């Protein structure tokens, strides 16, 4: 048990001794705040009399606050993937495996440590979306719903989603040790492939039943709100706990496959 604790501590140290985590966190906060604040301003204008759908306060607030996870999730995925692939790239796994020969223990420790960092990213993303969104809602005379228990439950689920996304990134990094390939896969899938698949899955009943198991769909189901609902309000969604289970399954399956395909190989 002590050796496992030391392994987790070592994984935390590996992350905190580099600039990667806080640089990604800073970019994420700025990005989420800009998008959440921008959409709040647009919806405020719509509510003031412009053409377009008018959302109630109860519908507007969750939509704005969910930007922390619905667009910010790519950053914890990148963190998990980059931290893991950098170990292959710089051969830092060699001394780690020499110190702790049980490689499975190291992988679990890395998953635990990065999941915690993903949760931290979730907290920062929610501060950005809630801060920017609620401030502008107040400026437009709208109810930011900060006294609603449902909003804080959404925030908690969003933090959990971001933590699980970071674990997914670790699994991907183990499965695809090439750092360049992992970055390309993350960006291509999250920014292009999955949005197209999610849109296409809503066109028929049978594809909607499949599309709800996409990682982004599962994440939005876990959080309970997403801007995707504006463009495709009829999409089929899982329950929040099912969404959490699907995301966790993606992380575990990727990590297990990576363990048997690359983690056990000679890294020297």
Backbone as CSV, one residue per row, in Angstrom:
resi,resn,N_x,N_y,N_z,CA_x,CA_y,CA_z,C_x,C_y,C_z
1,UNK,0.831,-1.203,0.000,0.000,0.000,0.000,0.867,1.256,0.000
2,UNK,1.959,1.223,0.774,2.854,2.367,0.821,3.511,2.606,-0.537
3,UNK,3.876,1.512,-1.207,4.506,1.658,-2.512,3.530,2.255,-3.526
4,UNK,2.237,1.901,-3.408,1.237,2.472,-4.306,1.067,3.962,-4.030
5,UNK,1.079,4.330,-2.754,1.001,5.740,-2.387,2.188,6.524,-2.921
6,UNK,3.382,5.910,-2.841,4.568,6.581,-3.388,4.461,6.721,-4.903
7,UNK,3.875,5.724,-5.547,3.709,5.788,-7.001,2.766,6.927,-7.386
8,UNK,1.686,7.090,-6.639,0.756,8.186,-6.919,1.446,9.528,-6.694
9,UNK,2.202,9.633,-5.593,2.930,10.874,-5.306,3.915,11.189,-6.428
10,UNK,4.576,10.176,-6.941,5.533,10.375,-8.032,4.828,10.887,-9.283
11,UNK,3.626,10.372,-9.554,2.879,10.824,-10.732,2.436,12.274,-10.575
12,UNK,2.024,12.646,-9.381,1.695,14.055,-9.135,2.919,14.940,-9.360
13,UNK,4.067,14.487,-8.878,5.296,15.265,-9.021,5.667,15.443,-10.486
14,UNK,5.493,14.395,-11.275,5.814,14.487,-12.705,4.997,15.571,-13.392
15,UNK,3.743,15.699,-12.976,2.884,16.694,-13.618,3.207,18.100,-13.135
16,UNK,3.354,18.269,-11.824,3.512,19.608,-11.258,4.890,20.211,-11.513
17,UNK,5.865,19.403,-11.881,7.200,19.942,-12.156,7.351,20.409,-13.601
18,UNK,6.283,20.376,-14.381,6.309,20.890,-15.750,5.295,22.026,-15.881
19,UNK,5.419,22.807,-16.949,4.502,23.925,-17.178,3.251,23.502,-17.944
20,UNK,3.231,22.271,-18.415,2.149,21.839,-19.291,0.783,22.011,-18.658
21,UNK,0.619,21.564,-17.404,-0.707,21.522,-16.807,-1.291,22.911,-16.607
22,UNK,-0.470,23.861,-16.119,-1.044,25.180,-15.862,-1.189,26.004,-17.145
23,UNK,-0.370,25.722,-18.158,-0.548,26.408,-19.434,-1.851,25.968,-20.106
24,UNK,-2.113,24.654,-20.107,-3.372,24.154,-20.648,-4.557,24.691,-19.844
25,UNK,-4.403,24.738,-18.518,-5.482,25.230,-17.665,-5.780,26.700,-17.953
26,UNK,-4.747,27.498,-18.146,-4.932,28.922,-18.419,-5.650,29.139,-19.751
27,UNK,-5.204,28.417,-20.782,-5.846,28.535,-22.090,-7.303,28.095,-22.007
28,UNK,-7.559,27.020,-21.275,-8.924,26.524,-21.121,-9.816,27.550,-20.457
29,UNK,-9.347,28.155,-19.378,-10.148,29.144,-18.649,-10.498,30.320,-19.548
30,UNK,-9.517,30.828,-20.289,-9.769,31.956,-21.181,-10.756,31.579,-22.283
31,UNK,-10.585,30.399,-22.839,-11.445,29.926,-23.927,-12.881,29.735,-23.448
32,UNK,-13.043,29.060,-22.328,-14.383,28.800,-21.804,-15.075,30.109,-21.423
33,UNK,-14.350,30.996,-20.765,-14.941,32.271,-20.363,-15.368,33.090,-21.575
34,UNK,-14.550,33.083,-22.622,-14.875,33.835,-23.833,-16.132,33.285,-24.497
35,UNK,-16.207,31.965,-24.660,-17.355,31.366,-25.338,-18.620,31.487,-24.491
36,UNK,-18.513,31.185,-23.197,-19.685,31.282,-22.322,-20.183,32.717,-22.239
37,UNK,-19.250,33.655,-22.091,-19.652,35.060,-22.039,-20.218,35.537,-23.358
38,UNK,-19.629,35.097,-24.463,-20.118,35.516,-25.773,-21.528,35.028,-26.044
39,UNK,-21.801,33.750,-25.723,-23.145,33.228,-25.966,-24.150,33.878,-25.025
40,UNK,-23.739,34.188,-23.804,-24.637,34.873,-22.875,-25.038,36.232,-23.433
41,UNK,-24.057,36.942,-23.995,-24.346,38.245,-24.592,-25.284,38.107,-25.785
42,UNK,-25.058,37.087,-26.615,-25.921,36.870,-27.783,-27.348,36.554,-27.339
43,UNK,-27.481,35.660,-26.371,-28.811,35.301,-25.884,-29.477,36.474,-25.179
44,UNK,-28.677,37.322,-24.558,-29.234,38.518,-23.938,-29.805,39.462,-24.971
45,UNK,-29.122,39.564,-26.105,-29.619,40.395,-27.196,-30.896,39.807,-27.777
46,UNK,-30.904,38.479,-27.947,-32.104,37.802,-28.452,-33.286,38.057,-27.532
47,UNK,-33.011,37.962,-26.234,-34.085,38.173,-25.268,-34.599,39.599,-25.269
48,UNK,-33.751,40.531,-25.756,-34.154,41.932,-25.766,-35.032,42.271,-26.961
49,UNK,-35.276,41.344,-27.864,-36.192,41.609,-28.953,-35.719,41.205,-30.324
50,UNK,-34.483,40.699,-30.451,-34.007,40.255,-31.755,-34.721,38.977,-32.161
51,UNK,-34.650,38.664,-33.458,-35.288,37.441,-33.943,-34.525,36.222,-33.459
52,UNK,-35.249,35.163,-33.125,-34.597,33.940,-32.677,-35.294,33.379,-31.461
53,UNK,-34.909,32.185,-31.010,-35.547,31.559,-29.853,-35.209,32.289,-28.563
54,UNK,-36.196,32.431,-27.711,-35.995,33.076,-26.421,-36.017,32.002,-25.346
55,UNK,-34.936,31.906,-24.578,-34.824,30.892,-23.540,-35.238,31.467,-22.200
56,UNK,-35.867,30.648,-21.392,-36.189,31.067,-20.031,-34.925,31.060,-19.190
57,UNK,-34.981,31.729,-18.036,-33.816,31.755,-17.150,-33.414,30.344,-16.734
58,UNK,-34.423,29.499,-16.503,-34.145,28.132,-16.052,-33.467,27.307,-17.136
59,UNK,-33.707,27.635,-18.401,-33.063,26.914,-19.506,-31.727,27.537,-19.894
60,UNK,-31.644,28.852,-19.778,-30.442,29.567,-20.212,-29.237,29.252,-19.328
61,UNK,-29.404,29.305,-18.040,-28.279,29.143,-17.130,-27.560,27.798,-17.291
62,UNK,-28.280,26.658,-17.293,-27.565,25.384,-17.488,-26.849,25.307,-18.822
63,UNK,-27.439,25.885,-19.865,-26.815,25.872,-21.182,-25.479,26.614,-21.154
64,UNK,-25.468,27.779,-20.525,-24.240,28.581,-20.458,-23.196,27.905,-19.580
65,UNK,-23.591,27.451,-18.417,-22.637,26.883,-17.472,-22.052,25.562,-17.969
66,UNK,-22.800,24.842,-18.806,-22.294,23.561,-19.308,-21.161,23.721,-20.309
67,UNK,-20.907,24.964,-20.767,-19.783,25.173,-21.673,-18.461,24.763,-21.024
68,UNK,-18.399,24.813,-19.696,-17.177,24.400,-19.018,-16.755,23.000,-19.388
69,UNK,-17.735,22.114,-19.572,-17.421,20.728,-19.934,-17.641,20.443,-21.410
70,UNK,-18.685,21.045,-22.013,-19.019,20.685,-23.390,-18.006,21.179,-24.413
71,UNK,-17.258,22.243,-24.096,-16.166,22.656,-24.976,-14.812,22.562,-24.284
72,UNK,-14.818,22.574,-22.956,-13.549,22.550,-22.234,-12.956,21.168,-22.057
73,UNK,-13.730,20.125,-22.392,-13.270,18.756,-22.120,-12.016,18.377,-22.901
74,UNK,-11.778,19.036,-24.030,-10.611,18.686,-24.847,-9.306,18.938,-24.086
75,UNK,-9.308,19.870,-23.145,-8.077,20.210,-22.435,-7.642,19.129,-21.439
76,UNK,-8.516,18.576,-20.601,-8.075,17.452,-19.772,-7.718,16.212,-20.585
77,UNK,-8.392,16.008,-21.737,-8.006,14.887,-22.595,-6.576,15.072,-23.080
78,UNK,-6.265,16.288,-23.536,-4.906,16.578,-23.989,-3.899,16.440,-22.855
79,UNK,-4.263,16.902,-21.664,-3.349,16.780,-20.526,-3.012,15.322,-20.262
80,UNK,-4.035,14.469,-20.175,-3.792,13.059,-19.908,-2.963,12.401,-20.990
81,UNK,-3.273,12.722,-22.262,-2.543,12.115,-23.371,-1.100,12.612,-23.438
82,UNK,-0.888,13.923,-23.253,0.461,14.486,-23.369,1.370,14.045,-22.225
83,UNK,0.823,14.019,-21.017,1.622,13.569,-19.877,2.069,12.130,-20.070
84,UNK,1.171,11.297,-20.582,1.489,9.881,-20.762,2.446,9.658,-21.922
85,UNK,2.168,10.273,-23.069,3.034,10.053,-24.235,4.415,10.667,-24.049
86,UNK,4.514,11.718,-23.238,5.830,12.315,-23.005,6.752,11.353,-22.268
87,UNK,6.171,10.438,-21.503,6.976,9.433,-20.809,7.621,8.479,-21.811
88,UNK,6.889,8.138,-22.857,7.464,7.310,-23.917,8.492,8.113,-24.715
89,UNK,8.143,9.355,-25.000,9.007,10.177,-25.847,10.341,10.468,-25.185
90,UNK,10.316,10.792,-23.896,11.542,11.164,-23.188,12.149,10.011,-22.391
91,UNK,11.549,8.831,-22.518,12.062,7.620,-21.865,12.104,7.717,-20.343
92,UNK,11.251,8.567,-19.761,11.207,8.651,-18.301,10.533,7.437,-17.674
93,UNK,9.900,6.607,-18.494,9.322,5.378,-17.971,10.391,4.396,-17.514
94,UNK,11.576,4.483,-18.118,12.641,3.536,-17.770,13.007,3.586,-16.294
95,UNK,13.378,4.761,-15.735,13.680,4.787,-14.296,12.470,4.488,-13.428
96,UNK,11.267,4.855,-13.927,10.051,4.571,-13.162,9.831,3.076,-13.023
97,UNK,10.001,2.351,-14.124,9.819,0.901,-14.095,10.931,0.203,-13.316
98,UNK,12.124,0.771,-13.330,13.221,0.199,-12.538,12.948,0.353,-11.041
99,UNK,12.360,1.493,-10.676,12.051,1.739,-9.267,10.843,0.935,-8.813
100,UNK,9.857,0.792,-9.717,8.643,0.029,-9.404,8.372,-0.919,-10.562
101,UNK,8.891,-2.147,-10.476,8.756,-3.094,-11.600,7.318,-3.474,-11.946
102,UNK,6.400,-3.337,-11.021,5.009,-3.694,-11.284,4.369,-2.586,-12.127
103,UNK,4.355,-2.807,-13.423,3.923,-1.759,-14.336,2.439,-1.457,-14.230
104,UNK,1.649,-2.441,-13.902,0.224,-2.210,-13.727,-0.041,-1.219,-12.611
105,UNK,0.733,-1.303,-11.548,0.578,-0.388,-10.424,0.896,1.042,-10.859
106,UNK,1.920,1.195,-11.692,2.288,2.520,-12.184,1.167,3.098,-13.037
107,UNK,0.581,2.269,-13.876,-0.494,2.744,-14.743,-1.707,3.176,-13.927
108,UNK,-2.064,2.388,-12.931,-3.199,2.758,-12.082,-2.907,4.058,-11.332
109,UNK,-1.671,4.192,-10.840,-1.278,5.417,-10.142,-1.385,6.630,-11.055
110,UNK,-0.976,6.461,-12.297,-1.075,7.558,-13.263,-2.529,7.914,-13.525
111,UNK,-3.389,6.909,-13.657,-4.810,7.163,-13.862,-5.408,7.912,-12.675
112,UNK,-5.038,7.518,-11.467,-5.555,8.182,-10.274,-5.101,9.640,-10.233
113,UNK,-3.800,9.870,-10.428,-3.262,11.221,-10.344,-3.852,12.135,-11.416
114,UNK,-3.930,11.651,-12.643,-4.447,12.494,-13.721,-5.938,12.701,-13.614
115,UNK,-6.660,11.743,-13.033,-8.082,11.949,-12.804,-8.301,13.104,-11.837
116,UNK,-7.453,13.197,-10.825,-7.531,14.314,-9.882,-7.258,15.632,-10.604
117,UNK,-6.258,15.644,-11.473,-5.965,16.859,-12.234,-7.132,17.203,-13.160
118,UNK,-7.777,16.183,-13.717,-8.952,16.437,-14.536,-10.061,17.095,-13.728
119,UNK,-10.226,16.648,-12.496,-11.201,17.284,-11.615,-10.849,18.739,-11.340
120,UNK,-9.549,19.018,-11.169,-9.104,20.400,-10.978,-9.432,21.242,-12.207
121,UNK,-9.192,20.683,-13.388,-9.552,21.385,-14.617,-11.061,21.639,-14.657
122,UNK,-11.831,20.686,-14.162,-13.272,20.859,-14.119,-13.684,22.021,-13.229
123,UNK,-13.034,22.126,-12.069,-13.330,23.238,-11.157,-13.022,24.573,-11.836
124,UNK,-11.860,24.654,-12.481,-11.465,25.896,-13.143,-12.392,26.228,-14.307
125,UNK,-12.790,25.209,-15.058,-13.693,25.438,-16.189,-15.052,25.938,-15.711
126,UNK,-15.552,25.395,-14.604,-16.837,25.835,-14.092,-16.747,27.251,-13.524
127,UNK,-15.624,27.586,-12.904,-15.440,28.960,-12.428,-15.490,29.926,-13.610
128,UNK,-14.859,29.524,-14.722,-14.834,30.376,-15.908,-16.225,30.533,-16.514
129,UNK,-16.944,29.419,-16.705,-18.257,29.499,-17.353,-19.297,30.153,-16.454
130,UNK,-19.305,29.795,-15.182,-20.270,30.381,-14.255,-19.940,31.845,-14.009
131,UNK,-18.644,32.157,-13.874,-18.251,33.536,-13.626,-18.623,34.454,-14.776
132,UNK,-18.226,34.067,-15.985,-18.524,34.899,-17.155,-20.011,34.926,-17.449
133,UNK,-20.660,33.751,-17.375,-22.075,33.681,-17.708,-22.959,34.421,-16.720
134,UNK,-22.752,34.199,-15.435,-23.616,34.827,-14.433,-23.414,36.337,-14.397
135,UNK,-22.163,36.787,-14.614,-21.911,38.222,-14.620,-22.676,38.935,-15.732
136,UNK,-22.656,38.358,-16.921,-23.360,38.974,-18.048,-24.867,38.817,-17.932
137,UNK,-25.322,37.698,-17.342,-26.760,37.563,-17.111,-27.249,38.672,-16.185
138,UNK,-26.472,38.953,-15.145,-26.840,40.027,-14.230,-26.875,41.370,-14.952
139,UNK,-25.931,41.573,-15.877,-25.889,42.825,-16.638,-27.127,42.982,-17.517
140,UNK,-27.680,41.874,-18.000,-28.883,41.916,-18.840,-30.166,41.802,-18.004
141,UNK,-30.023,41.793,-16.687,-31.189,41.709,-15.828,-31.833,40.343,-15.791
142,UNK,-31.042,39.306,-16.044,-31.563,37.941,-16.063,-31.176,37.212,-14.779
143,UNK,-31.958,36.219,-14.438,-31.690,35.409,-13.250,-30.626,34.370,-13.583
144,UNK,-29.468,34.447,-12.908,-28.371,33.511,-13.156,-28.588,32.161,-12.494
145,UNK,-29.652,31.995,-11.725,-30.030,30.717,-11.124,-28.971,30.165,-10.157
146,UNK,-28.154,31.048,-9.590,-27.099,30.568,-8.701,-27.638,30.045,-7.375
147,UNK,-28.870,30.340,-7.080,-29.483,29.809,-5.866,-30.155,28.468,-6.072
148,UNK,-30.092,27.946,-7.292,-30.745,26.678,-7.601,-29.825,25.507,-7.296
149,UNK,-30.340,24.527,-6.564,-29.543,23.342,-6.258,-29.238,22.551,-7.519
150,UNK,-30.119,22.638,-8.532,-29.902,21.918,-9.783,-28.660,22.436,-10.505
151,UNK,-28.408,23.732,-10.400,-27.220,24.315,-11.051,-25.948,23.785,-10.395
152,UNK,-25.936,23.706,-9.083,-24.729,23.233,-8.391,-24.552,21.734,-8.568
153,UNK,-25.653,21.011,-8.738,-25.542,19.587,-9.066,-24.937,19.422,-10.457
154,UNK,-25.361,20.287,-11.384,-24.780,20.278,-12.734,-23.278,20.558,-12.667
155,UNK,-22.885,21.530,-11.841,-21.461,21.859,-11.711,-20.673,20.664,-11.186
156,UNK,-21.227,19.968,-10.208,-20.548,18.794,-9.669,-20.399,17.699,-10.694
157,UNK,-21.449,17.478,-11.492,-21.367,16.461,-12.537,-20.393,16.866,-13.638
158,UNK,-20.318,18.165,-13.926,-19.368,18.643,-14.935,-17.933,18.411,-14.482
159,UNK,-17.663,18.616,-13.207,-16.323,18.354,-12.667,-15.982,16.876,-12.778
160,UNK,-16.958,16.024,-12.472,-16.752,14.583,-12.617,-16.472,14.230,-14.073
161,UNK,-17.210,14.842,-14.996,-16.998,14.570,-16.422,-15.584,14.948,-16.847
162,UNK,-15.101,16.090,-16.391,-13.748,16.528,-16.763,-12.695,15.581,-16.180
163,UNK,-12.935,15.081,-14.966,-12.007,14.121,-14.364,-11.941,12.847,-15.195
164,UNK,-13.104,12.366,-15.628,-13.138,11.151,-16.439,-12.513,11.381,-17.812
165,UNK,-12.671,12.577,-18.370,-12.047,12.877,-19.657,-10.522,12.806,-19.561
166,UNK,-9.973,13.251,-18.449,-8.523,13.177,-18.289,-8.074,11.718,-18.229
167,UNK,-8.868,10.876,-17.579,-8.562,9.444,-17.549,-8.633,8.850,-18.948
168,UNK,-9.592,9.317,-19.755,-9.669,8.872,-21.151,-8.394,9.264,-21.893
169,UNK,-7.894,10.470,-21.625,-6.647,10.913,-22.247,-5.464,10.043,-21.871
170,UNK,-5.405,9.629,-20.615,-4.338,8.720,-20.182,-4.445,7.403,-20.932
171,UNK,-5.656,6.864,-21.012,-5.850,5.617,-21.742,-5.421,5.722,-23.186
172,UNK,-5.759,6.846,-23.829,-5.348,7.060,-25.212,-3.832,7.152,-25.323
173,UNK,-3.202,7.837,-24.367,-1.749,7.977,-24.390,-1.035,6.651,-24.228
174,UNK,-1.607,5.757,-23.447,-1.030,4.428,-23.286,-1.242,3.597,-24.548
175,UNK,-2.415,3.742,-25.141,-2.740,2.970,-26.333,-1.990,3.467,-27.564
176,UNK,-1.779,4.791,-27.651,-1.062,5.398,-28.789,0.136,6.152,-28.221
177,UNK,1.279,5.510,-28.060,2.430,6.138,-27.406,3.025,7.324,-28.157
178,UNK,2.790,7.416,-29.460,3.317,8.530,-30.239,2.603,9.816,-29.847
179,UNK,3.367,10.807,-29.399,2.763,12.055,-28.944,2.071,12.801,-30.084
180,UNK,2.715,12.845,-31.224,2.124,13.534,-32.372,0.816,12.853,-32.788
181,UNK,0.837,11.532,-32.871,-0.361,10.798,-33.266,-1.482,10.994,-32.260
182,UNK,-1.157,10.998,-30.964,-2.174,11.180,-29.934,-2.814,12.562,-30.040
183,UNK,-2.006,13.598,-30.273,-2.541,14.959,-30.414,-3.462,15.049,-31.620
184,UNK,-3.028,14.477,-32.729,-3.839,14.511,-33.944,-5.166,13.794,-33.715
185,UNK,-5.125,12.647,-33.065,-6.349,11.883,-32.809,-7.308,12.673,-31.925
186,UNK,-6.784,13.267,-30.851,-7.634,14.033,-29.931,-8.296,15.201,-30.649
187,UNK,-7.507,15.996,-31.356,-8.050,17.180,-32.015,-8.989,16.810,-33.162
188,UNK,-8.591,15.827,-33.961,-9.426,15.438,-35.100,-10.753,14.862,-34.629
189,UNK,-10.712,14.005,-33.609,-11.947,13.360,-33.156,-12.868,14.339,-32.437
190,UNK,-12.305,15.129,-31.516,-13.155,16.006,-30.708,-13.680,17.201,-31.483
191,UNK,-12.900,17.709,-32.433,-13.301,18.928,-33.128,-13.999,18.677,-34.464
192,UNK,-13.809,17.504,-35.060,-14.380,17.259,-36.383,-15.207,15.973,-36.440
193,UNK,-14.578,14.846,-36.114,-15.215,13.557,-36.331,-16.463,13.386,-35.456
194,UNK,-16.310,13.558,-34.156,-17.460,13.308,-33.287,-18.593,14.309,-33.498
195,UNK,-18.342,15.627,-33.665,-19.465,16.519,-33.942,-20.276,16.103,-35.174
196,UNK,-19.583,15.631,-36.220,-20.288,15.164,-37.414,-21.093,13.910,-37.109
197,UNK,-20.467,12.980,-36.371,-21.166,11.744,-36.017,-22.385,12.021,-35.146
198,UNK,-22.256,12.971,-34.222,-23.384,13.284,-33.344,-24.528,13.917,-34.127
199,UNK,-24.186,14.776,-35.068,-25.234,15.368,-35.896,-25.912,14.298,-36.750
200,UNK,-25.092,13.440,-37.359,-25.639,12.402,-38.233,-26.460,11.390,-37.448
201,UNK,-26.061,11.120,-36.214,-26.781,10.108,-35.429,-28.190,10.544,-35.078
202,UNK,-28.453,11.857,-35.115,-29.786,12.334,-34.780,-30.764,12.296,-35.934
203,UNK,-30.324,11.818,-37.086,-31.189,11.822,-38.270,-32.180,10.675,-38.293
204,UNK,-31.840,9.559,-37.658,-32.748,8.407,-37.629,-32.843,7.866,-36.209
205,UNK,-33.887,7.096,-35.951,-34.089,6.546,-34.607,-33.002,5.539,-34.246
206,UNK,-32.643,4.668,-35.198,-31.670,3.623,-34.862,-30.286,4.216,-34.643
207,UNK,-29.913,5.232,-35.445,-28.586,5.834,-35.266,-28.523,6.648,-33.975
208,UNK,-29.663,7.207,-33.563,-29.695,7.945,-32.302,-29.418,7.027,-31.123
209,UNK,-29.893,5.789,-31.209,-29.646,4.828,-30.140,-28.163,4.467,-30.056
210,UNK,-27.470,4.519,-31.192,-26.028,4.253,-31.207,-25.254,5.494,-30.809
211,UNK,-25.681,6.651,-31.323,-24.967,7.895,-31.081,-24.892,8.304,-29.625
212,UNK,-25.849,7.866,-28.815,-25.828,8.262,-27.409,-24.657,7.647,-26.645
213,UNK,-23.989,6.644,-27.260,-22.839,6.026,-26.610,-21.509,6.635,-27.074
214,UNK,-21.556,7.638,-27.938,-20.334,8.363,-28.274,-19.823,9.052,-27.015
215,UNK,-18.508,9.211,-26.879,-17.982,9.790,-25.631,-18.516,11.181,-25.329
216,UNK,-18.631,12.040,-26.356,-19.165,13.379,-26.114,-20.617,13.356,-25.696
217,UNK,-21.398,12.489,-26.310,-22.801,12.342,-25.932,-22.932,11.842,-24.499
218,UNK,-22.085,10.887,-24.134,-22.103,10.367,-22.769,-21.734,11.453,-21.770
219,UNK,-20.744,12.279,-22.135,-20.331,13.363,-21.253,-21.456,14.374,-21.056
220,UNK,-22.125,14.753,-22.137,-23.225,15.706,-22.035,-24.376,15.119,-21.216
221,UNK,-24.615,13.812,-21.365,-25.655,13.168,-20.562,-25.298,13.204,-19.080
222,UNK,-24.036,12.992,-18.784,-23.568,13.055,-17.401,-23.778,14.448,-16.823
223,UNK,-23.401,15.466,-17.577,-23.527,16.842,-17.089,-24.998,17.244,-16.991
224,UNK,-25.775,16.872,-17.992,-27.197,17.179,-17.966,-27.608,18.366,-18.802
225,UNK,-26.654,18.986,-19.518,-26.962,20.120,-20.400,-25.838,20.266,-21.402
226,UNK,-26.163,20.827,-22.576,-25.150,21.022,-23.612,-25.689,21.952,-24.683
227,UNK,-24.803,22.714,-25.322,-25.226,23.583,-26.414,-25.694,22.776,-27.619
228,UNK,-25.341,21.476,-27.672,-25.825,20.626,-28.759,-27.349,20.542,-28.760
229,UNK,-27.959,20.775,-27.603,-29.412,20.695,-27.520,-30.098,21.793,-28.326
230,UNK,-29.371,22.878,-28.633,-29.947,23.942,-29.442,-30.116,23.519,-30.891
231,UNK,-29.111,22.779,-31.402,-29.152,22.376,-32.803,-29.844,21.034,-33.012
232,UNK,-29.856,20.215,-31.961,-30.485,18.893,-32.083,-31.225,18.560,-30.790
233,UNK,-32.341,19.235,-30.535,-33.055,19.041,-29.261,-33.650,17.658,-29.083
234,UNK,-33.766,16.881,-30.159,-34.416,15.569,-30.059,-33.425,14.424,-29.873
235,UNK,-32.136,14.739,-29.677,-31.151,13.685,-29.509,-31.470,12.825,-28.286
236,UNK,-31.273,11.520,-28.420,-31.496,10.590,-27.318,-30.329,10.705,-26.337
237,UNK,-30.639,10.729,-25.056,-29.586,10.884,-24.046,-29.672,9.775,-23.009
238,UNK,-28.510,9.412,-22.479,-28.446,8.470,-21.378,-28.784,9.182,-20.078
239,UNK,-29.017,8.419,-19.013,-29.088,9.009,-17.687,-27.697,9.456,-17.281
240,UNK,-27.608,10.333,-16.288,-26.312,10.899,-15.926,-25.330,9.822,-15.463
241,UNK,-25.832,8.856,-14.703,-24.944,7.807,-14.192,-24.521,6.860,-15.305
242,UNK,-25.383,6.680,-16.301,-24.993,5.872,-17.450,-23.920,6.581,-18.271
243,UNK,-24.050,7.900,-18.415,-23.025,8.667,-19.104,-21.679,8.548,-18.411
244,UNK,-21.689,8.602,-17.077,-20.450,8.441,-16.318,-19.856,7.061,-16.549
245,UNK,-20.716,6.046,-16.576,-20.242,4.685,-16.802,-19.631,4.499,-18.172
246,UNK,-20.241,5.123,-19.197,-19.706,5.010,-20.558,-18.342,5.680,-20.655
247,UNK,-18.204,6.877,-20.083,-16.904,7.559,-20.111,-15.840,6.753,-19.378
248,UNK,-16.201,6.221,-18.219,-15.266,5.402,-17.457,-14.873,4.164,-18.256
249,UNK,-15.823,3.579,-18.968,-15.537,2.392,-19.780,-14.543,2.718,-20.889
250,UNK,-14.702,3.877,-21.528,-13.742,4.291,-22.557,-12.330,4.378,-21.970
251,UNK,-12.210,4.975,-20.787,-10.903,5.134,-20.159,-10.293,3.781,-19.811
252,UNK,-11.096,2.909,-19.210,-10.594,1.607,-18.769,-10.211,0.739,-19.958
253,UNK,-11.067,0.687,-20.973,-10.784,-0.152,-22.144,-9.518,0.318,-22.849
254,UNK,-9.382,1.631,-23.043,-8.180,2.155,-23.701,-6.933,1.845,-22.882
255,UNK,-7.019,2.014,-21.553,-5.862,1.754,-20.699,-5.484,0.276,-20.701
256,UNK,-6.476,-0.600,-20.635,-6.199,-2.042,-20.625,-5.585,-2.479,-21.952
257,UNK,-6.154,-2.013,-23.065,-5.584,-2.357,-24.368,-4.161,-1.816,-24.496
258,UNK,-3.964,-0.585,-24.030,-2.623,-0.001,-24.081,-1.638,-0.736,-23.201
259,UNK,-2.120,-1.238,-22.077,-1.240,-1.993,-21.176,-0.675,-3.225,-21.865
260,UNK,-1.522,-3.923,-22.615,-1.069,-5.153,-23.261,-0.354,-4.914,-24.587
261,UNK,-0.526,-3.736,-25.189,0.096,-3.488,-26.492,1.362,-2.645,-26.427
262,UNK,1.454,-1.742,-25.464,2.627,-0.860,-25.422,3.248,-0.709,-24.042
263,UNK,2.433,-0.723,-22.990,2.938,-0.457,-21.640,3.901,-1.539,-21.176
264,UNK,3.714,-2.759,-21.626,4.556,-3.872,-21.194,5.798,-4.044,-22.052
265,UNK,5.920,-3.259,-23.107,7.063,-3.387,-23.989,8.320,-2.737,-23.376
266,UNK,9.456,-3.080,-23.941,10.719,-2.478,-23.535,10.742,-1.049,-24.048
267,UNK,10.955,-0.081,-23.148,10.931,1.332,-23.530,12.324,1.936,-23.660
268,UNK,13.355,1.140,-23.522,14.709,1.668,-23.642,15.167,1.656,-25.076
